[in-house]
Amino acid sequence: MYRQFEQKFITTVSARDALRYATDDEMLKLYGVVIGSWIVALFAQFVFQTSYQPIVTFGAGVLFLGSAVAFIGGIVATAHKVLAES
């Protein structure tokens, strides 16, 4: 019974193919969006905590929210790409 399941659903992928897929240009762009938005969020958090001017604090909050949207969008896009191509 398990043998039939294994033959039907489990496929083996070579390390070379997995590495080629993970370092594809489109995947690297998505990784860049996720990592870049994380860095921008850290910067915005620092500015938000250290600024005394209200307009700068507001700008840091907007920047933080934008980076959060970009981060979630990058994660969802990466998951969609992986699931669509599997």
PyMOL commands that place a pseudoatom at each C-alpha (Angstrom):
pseudoatom trace, name=CA, resn=MET, resi=1, chain=A, elem=C, hetatm=0, pos=[0.000, 0.000, 0.000]
pseudoatom trace, name=CA, resn=TYR, resi=2, chain=A, elem=C, hetatm=0, pos=[2.762, 2.461, 0.943]
pseudoatom trace, name=CA, resn=ARG, resi=3, chain=A, elem=C, hetatm=0, pos=[4.687, 1.519, -2.184]
pseudoatom trace, name=CA, resn=GLN, resi=4, chain=A, elem=C, hetatm=0, pos=[1.774, 2.632, -4.379]
pseudoatom trace, name=CA, resn=PHE, resi=5, chain=A, elem=C, hetatm=0, pos=[1.507, 5.908, -2.473]
pseudoatom trace, name=CA, resn=GLU, resi=6, chain=A, elem=C, hetatm=0, pos=[5.234, 6.451, -2.803]
pseudoatom trace, name=CA, resn=GLN, resi=7, chain=A, elem=C, hetatm=0, pos=[5.215, 5.808, -6.545]
pseudoatom trace, name=CA, resn=LYS, resi=8, chain=A, elem=C, hetatm=0, pos=[2.221, 8.059, -7.103]
pseudoatom trace, name=CA, resn=PHE, resi=9, chain=A, elem=C, hetatm=0, pos=[2.941, 11.098, -4.920]
pseudoatom trace, name=CA, resn=ILE, resi=10, chain=A, elem=C, hetatm=0, pos=[6.553, 11.153, -3.783]
pseudoatom trace, name=CA, resn=THR, resi=11, chain=A, elem=C, hetatm=0, pos=[9.088, 12.242, -6.347]
pseudoatom trace, name=CA, resn=THR, resi=12, chain=A, elem=C, hetatm=0, pos=[12.774, 12.694, -5.817]
pseudoatom trace, name=CA, resn=VAL, resi=13, chain=A, elem=C, hetatm=0, pos=[14.466, 15.892, -6.847]
pseudoatom trace, name=CA, resn=SER, resi=14, chain=A, elem=C, hetatm=0, pos=[18.190, 16.046, -7.343]
pseudoatom trace, name=CA, resn=ALA, resi=15, chain=A, elem=C, hetatm=0, pos=[20.217, 18.554, -5.370]
pseudoatom trace, name=CA, resn=ARG, resi=16, chain=A, elem=C, hetatm=0, pos=[21.270, 20.267, -8.582]
pseudoatom trace, name=CA, resn=ASP, resi=17, chain=A, elem=C, hetatm=0, pos=[17.665, 20.804, -9.688]
pseudoatom trace, name=CA, resn=ALA, resi=18, chain=A, elem=C, hetatm=0, pos=[16.644, 22.059, -6.249]
pseudoatom trace, name=CA, resn=LEU, resi=19, chain=A, elem=C, hetatm=0, pos=[19.538, 24.516, -6.151]
pseudoatom trace, name=CA, resn=ARG, resi=20, chain=A, elem=C, hetatm=0, pos=[18.812, 25.695, -9.685]
pseudoatom trace, name=CA, resn=TYR, resi=21, chain=A, elem=C, hetatm=0, pos=[15.164, 26.311, -8.779]
pseudoatom trace, name=CA, resn=ALA, resi=22, chain=A, elem=C, hetatm=0, pos=[16.024, 28.121, -5.529]
pseudoatom trace, name=CA, resn=THR, resi=23, chain=A, elem=C, hetatm=0, pos=[18.518, 30.435, -7.251]
pseudoatom trace, name=CA, resn=ASP, resi=24, chain=A, elem=C, hetatm=0, pos=[16.399, 31.207, -10.294]
pseudoatom trace, name=CA, resn=ASP, resi=25, chain=A, elem=C, hetatm=0, pos=[16.251, 34.906, -11.208]
pseudoatom trace, name=CA, resn=GLU, resi=26, chain=A, elem=C, hetatm=0, pos=[12.571, 35.214, -10.308]
pseudoatom trace, name=CA, resn=MET, resi=27, chain=A, elem=C, hetatm=0, pos=[13.081, 33.564, -6.922]
pseudoatom trace, name=CA, resn=LEU, resi=28, chain=A, elem=C, hetatm=0, pos=[16.059, 35.820, -6.199]
pseudoatom trace, name=CA, resn=LYS, resi=29, chain=A, elem=C, hetatm=0, pos=[13.856, 38.858, -6.846]
pseudoatom trace, name=CA, resn=LEU, resi=30, chain=A, elem=C, hetatm=0, pos=[11.287, 37.564, -4.366]
pseudoatom trace, name=CA, resn=TYR, resi=31, chain=A, elem=C, hetatm=0, pos=[14.007, 36.886, -1.794]
pseudoatom trace, name=CA, resn=GLY, resi=32, chain=A, elem=C, hetatm=0, pos=[15.220, 40.447, -2.342]
pseudoatom trace, name=CA, resn=VAL, resi=33, chain=A, elem=C, hetatm=0, pos=[11.746, 41.848, -1.674]
pseudoatom trace, name=CA, resn=VAL, resi=34, chain=A, elem=C, hetatm=0, pos=[11.439, 39.885, 1.561]
pseudoatom trace, name=CA, resn=ILE, resi=35, chain=A, elem=C, hetatm=0, pos=[14.923, 40.735, 2.850]
pseudoatom trace, name=CA, resn=GLY, resi=36, chain=A, elem=C, hetatm=0, pos=[14.738, 44.361, 1.685]
pseudoatom trace, name=CA, resn=SER, resi=37, chain=A, elem=C, hetatm=0, pos=[11.385, 44.954, 3.338]
pseudoatom trace, name=CA, resn=TRP, resi=38, chain=A, elem=C, hetatm=0, pos=[12.715, 43.418, 6.552]
pseudoatom trace, name=CA, resn=ILE, resi=39, chain=A, elem=C, hetatm=0, pos=[15.679, 45.818, 6.541]
pseudoatom trace, name=CA, resn=VAL, resi=40, chain=A, elem=C, hetatm=0, pos=[13.419, 48.807, 5.815]
pseudoatom trace, name=CA, resn=ALA, resi=41, chain=A, elem=C, hetatm=0, pos=[11.146, 47.759, 8.691]
pseudoatom trace, name=CA, resn=LEU, resi=42, chain=A, elem=C, hetatm=0, pos=[14.105, 47.660, 11.077]
pseudoatom trace, name=CA, resn=PHE, resi=43, chain=A, elem=C, hetatm=0, pos=[15.202, 51.105, 9.908]
pseudoatom trace, name=CA, resn=ALA, resi=44, chain=A, elem=C, hetatm=0, pos=[11.668, 52.499, 10.255]
pseudoatom trace, name=CA, resn=GLN, resi=45, chain=A, elem=C, hetatm=0, pos=[11.385, 51.065, 13.755]
pseudoatom trace, name=CA, resn=PHE, resi=46, chain=A, elem=C, hetatm=0, pos=[14.661, 52.718, 14.747]
pseudoatom trace, name=CA, resn=VAL, resi=47, chain=A, elem=C, hetatm=0, pos=[13.541, 56.083, 13.349]
pseudoatom trace, name=CA, resn=PHE, resi=48, chain=A, elem=C, hetatm=0, pos=[10.136, 55.725, 15.002]
pseudoatom trace, name=CA, resn=GLN, resi=49, chain=A, elem=C, hetatm=0, pos=[11.694, 55.129, 18.414]
pseudoatom trace, name=CA, resn=THR, resi=50, chain=A, elem=C, hetatm=0, pos=[14.386, 57.801, 18.248]
pseudoatom trace, name=CA, resn=SER, resi=51, chain=A, elem=C, hetatm=0, pos=[12.689, 60.750, 16.535]
pseudoatom trace, name=CA, resn=TYR, resi=52, chain=A, elem=C, hetatm=0, pos=[11.163, 63.673, 18.401]
pseudoatom trace, name=CA, resn=GLN, resi=53, chain=A, elem=C, hetatm=0, pos=[9.464, 65.399, 15.487]
pseudoatom trace, name=CA, resn=PRO, resi=54, chain=A, elem=C, hetatm=0, pos=[5.888, 64.294, 14.829]
pseudoatom trace, name=CA, resn=ILE, resi=55, chain=A, elem=C, hetatm=0, pos=[6.188, 64.388, 11.028]
pseudoatom trace, name=CA, resn=VAL, resi=56, chain=A, elem=C, hetatm=0, pos=[9.259, 62.132, 11.113]
pseudoatom trace, name=CA, resn=THR, resi=57, chain=A, elem=C, hetatm=0, pos=[7.468, 59.745, 13.463]
pseudoatom trace, name=CA, resn=PHE, resi=58, chain=A, elem=C, hetatm=0, pos=[4.483, 59.684, 11.109]
pseudoatom trace, name=CA, resn=GLY, resi=59, chain=A, elem=C, hetatm=0, pos=[6.752, 59.058, 8.113]
pseudoatom trace, name=CA, resn=ALA, resi=60, chain=A, elem=C, hetatm=0, pos=[8.461, 56.190, 9.933]
pseudoatom trace, name=CA, resn=GLY, resi=61, chain=A, elem=C, hetatm=0, pos=[5.068, 54.673, 10.726]
pseudoatom trace, name=CA, resn=VAL, resi=62, chain=A, elem=C, hetatm=0, pos=[4.002, 54.873, 7.083]
pseudoatom trace, name=CA, resn=LEU, resi=63, chain=A, elem=C, hetatm=0, pos=[7.332, 53.394, 5.996]
pseudoatom trace, name=CA, resn=PHE, resi=64, chain=A, elem=C, hetatm=0, pos=[6.934, 50.577, 8.504]
pseudoatom trace, name=CA, resn=LEU, resi=65, chain=A, elem=C, hetatm=0, pos=[3.427, 49.753, 7.283]
pseudoatom trace, name=CA, resn=GLY, resi=66, chain=A, elem=C, hetatm=0, pos=[4.600, 49.809, 3.671]
pseudoatom trace, name=CA, resn=SER, resi=67, chain=A, elem=C, hetatm=0, pos=[7.450, 47.462, 4.450]
pseudoatom trace, name=CA, resn=ALA, resi=68, chain=A, elem=C, hetatm=0, pos=[5.064, 45.134, 6.288]
pseudoatom trace, name=CA, resn=VAL, resi=69, chain=A, elem=C, hetatm=0, pos=[2.831, 44.981, 3.212]
pseudoatom trace, name=CA, resn=ALA, resi=70, chain=A, elem=C, hetatm=0, pos=[5.868, 44.316, 1.001]
pseudoatom trace, name=CA, resn=PHE, resi=71, chain=A, elem=C, hetatm=0, pos=[7.101, 41.586, 3.359]
pseudoatom trace, name=CA, resn=ILE, resi=72, chain=A, elem=C, hetatm=0, pos=[3.758, 39.788, 3.428]
pseudoatom trace, name=CA, resn=GLY, resi=73, chain=A, elem=C, hetatm=0, pos=[3.406, 40.209, -0.326]
pseudoatom trace, name=CA, resn=GLY, resi=74, chain=A, elem=C, hetatm=0, pos=[6.854, 38.717, -0.886]
pseudoatom trace, name=CA, resn=ILE, resi=75, chain=A, elem=C, hetatm=0, pos=[6.082, 35.712, 1.307]
pseudoatom trace, name=CA, resn=VAL, resi=76, chain=A, elem=C, hetatm=0, pos=[2.731, 35.116, -0.411]
pseudoatom trace, name=CA, resn=ALA, resi=77, chain=A, elem=C, hetatm=0, pos=[4.283, 35.516, -3.872]
pseudoatom trace, name=CA, resn=THR, resi=78, chain=A, elem=C, hetatm=0, pos=[7.061, 33.057, -3.013]
pseudoatom trace, name=CA, resn=ALA, resi=79, chain=A, elem=C, hetatm=0, pos=[4.561, 30.522, -1.702]
pseudoatom trace, name=CA, resn=HIS, resi=80, chain=A, elem=C, hetatm=0, pos=[2.369, 30.983, -4.776]
pseudoatom trace, name=CA, resn=LYS, resi=81, chain=A, elem=C, hetatm=0, pos=[5.316, 30.456, -7.117]
pseudoatom trace, name=CA, resn=VAL, resi=82, chain=A, elem=C, hetatm=0, pos=[6.458, 27.314, -5.310]
pseudoatom trace, name=CA, resn=LEU, resi=83, chain=A, elem=C, hetatm=0, pos=[2.971, 25.827, -5.188]
pseudoatom trace, name=CA, resn=ALA, resi=84, chain=A, elem=C, hetatm=0, pos=[2.100, 26.759, -8.779]
pseudoatom trace, name=CA, resn=GLU, resi=85, chain=A, elem=C, hetatm=0, pos=[5.234, 25.138, -10.174]
pseudoatom trace, name=CA, resn=SER, resi=86, chain=A, elem=C, hetatm=0, pos=[5.055, 21.953, -8.130]
for i in range(1, 86): cmd.bond("trace and resi %d" % i, "trace and resi %d" % (i + 1))
show_as sticks, trace
zoom trace
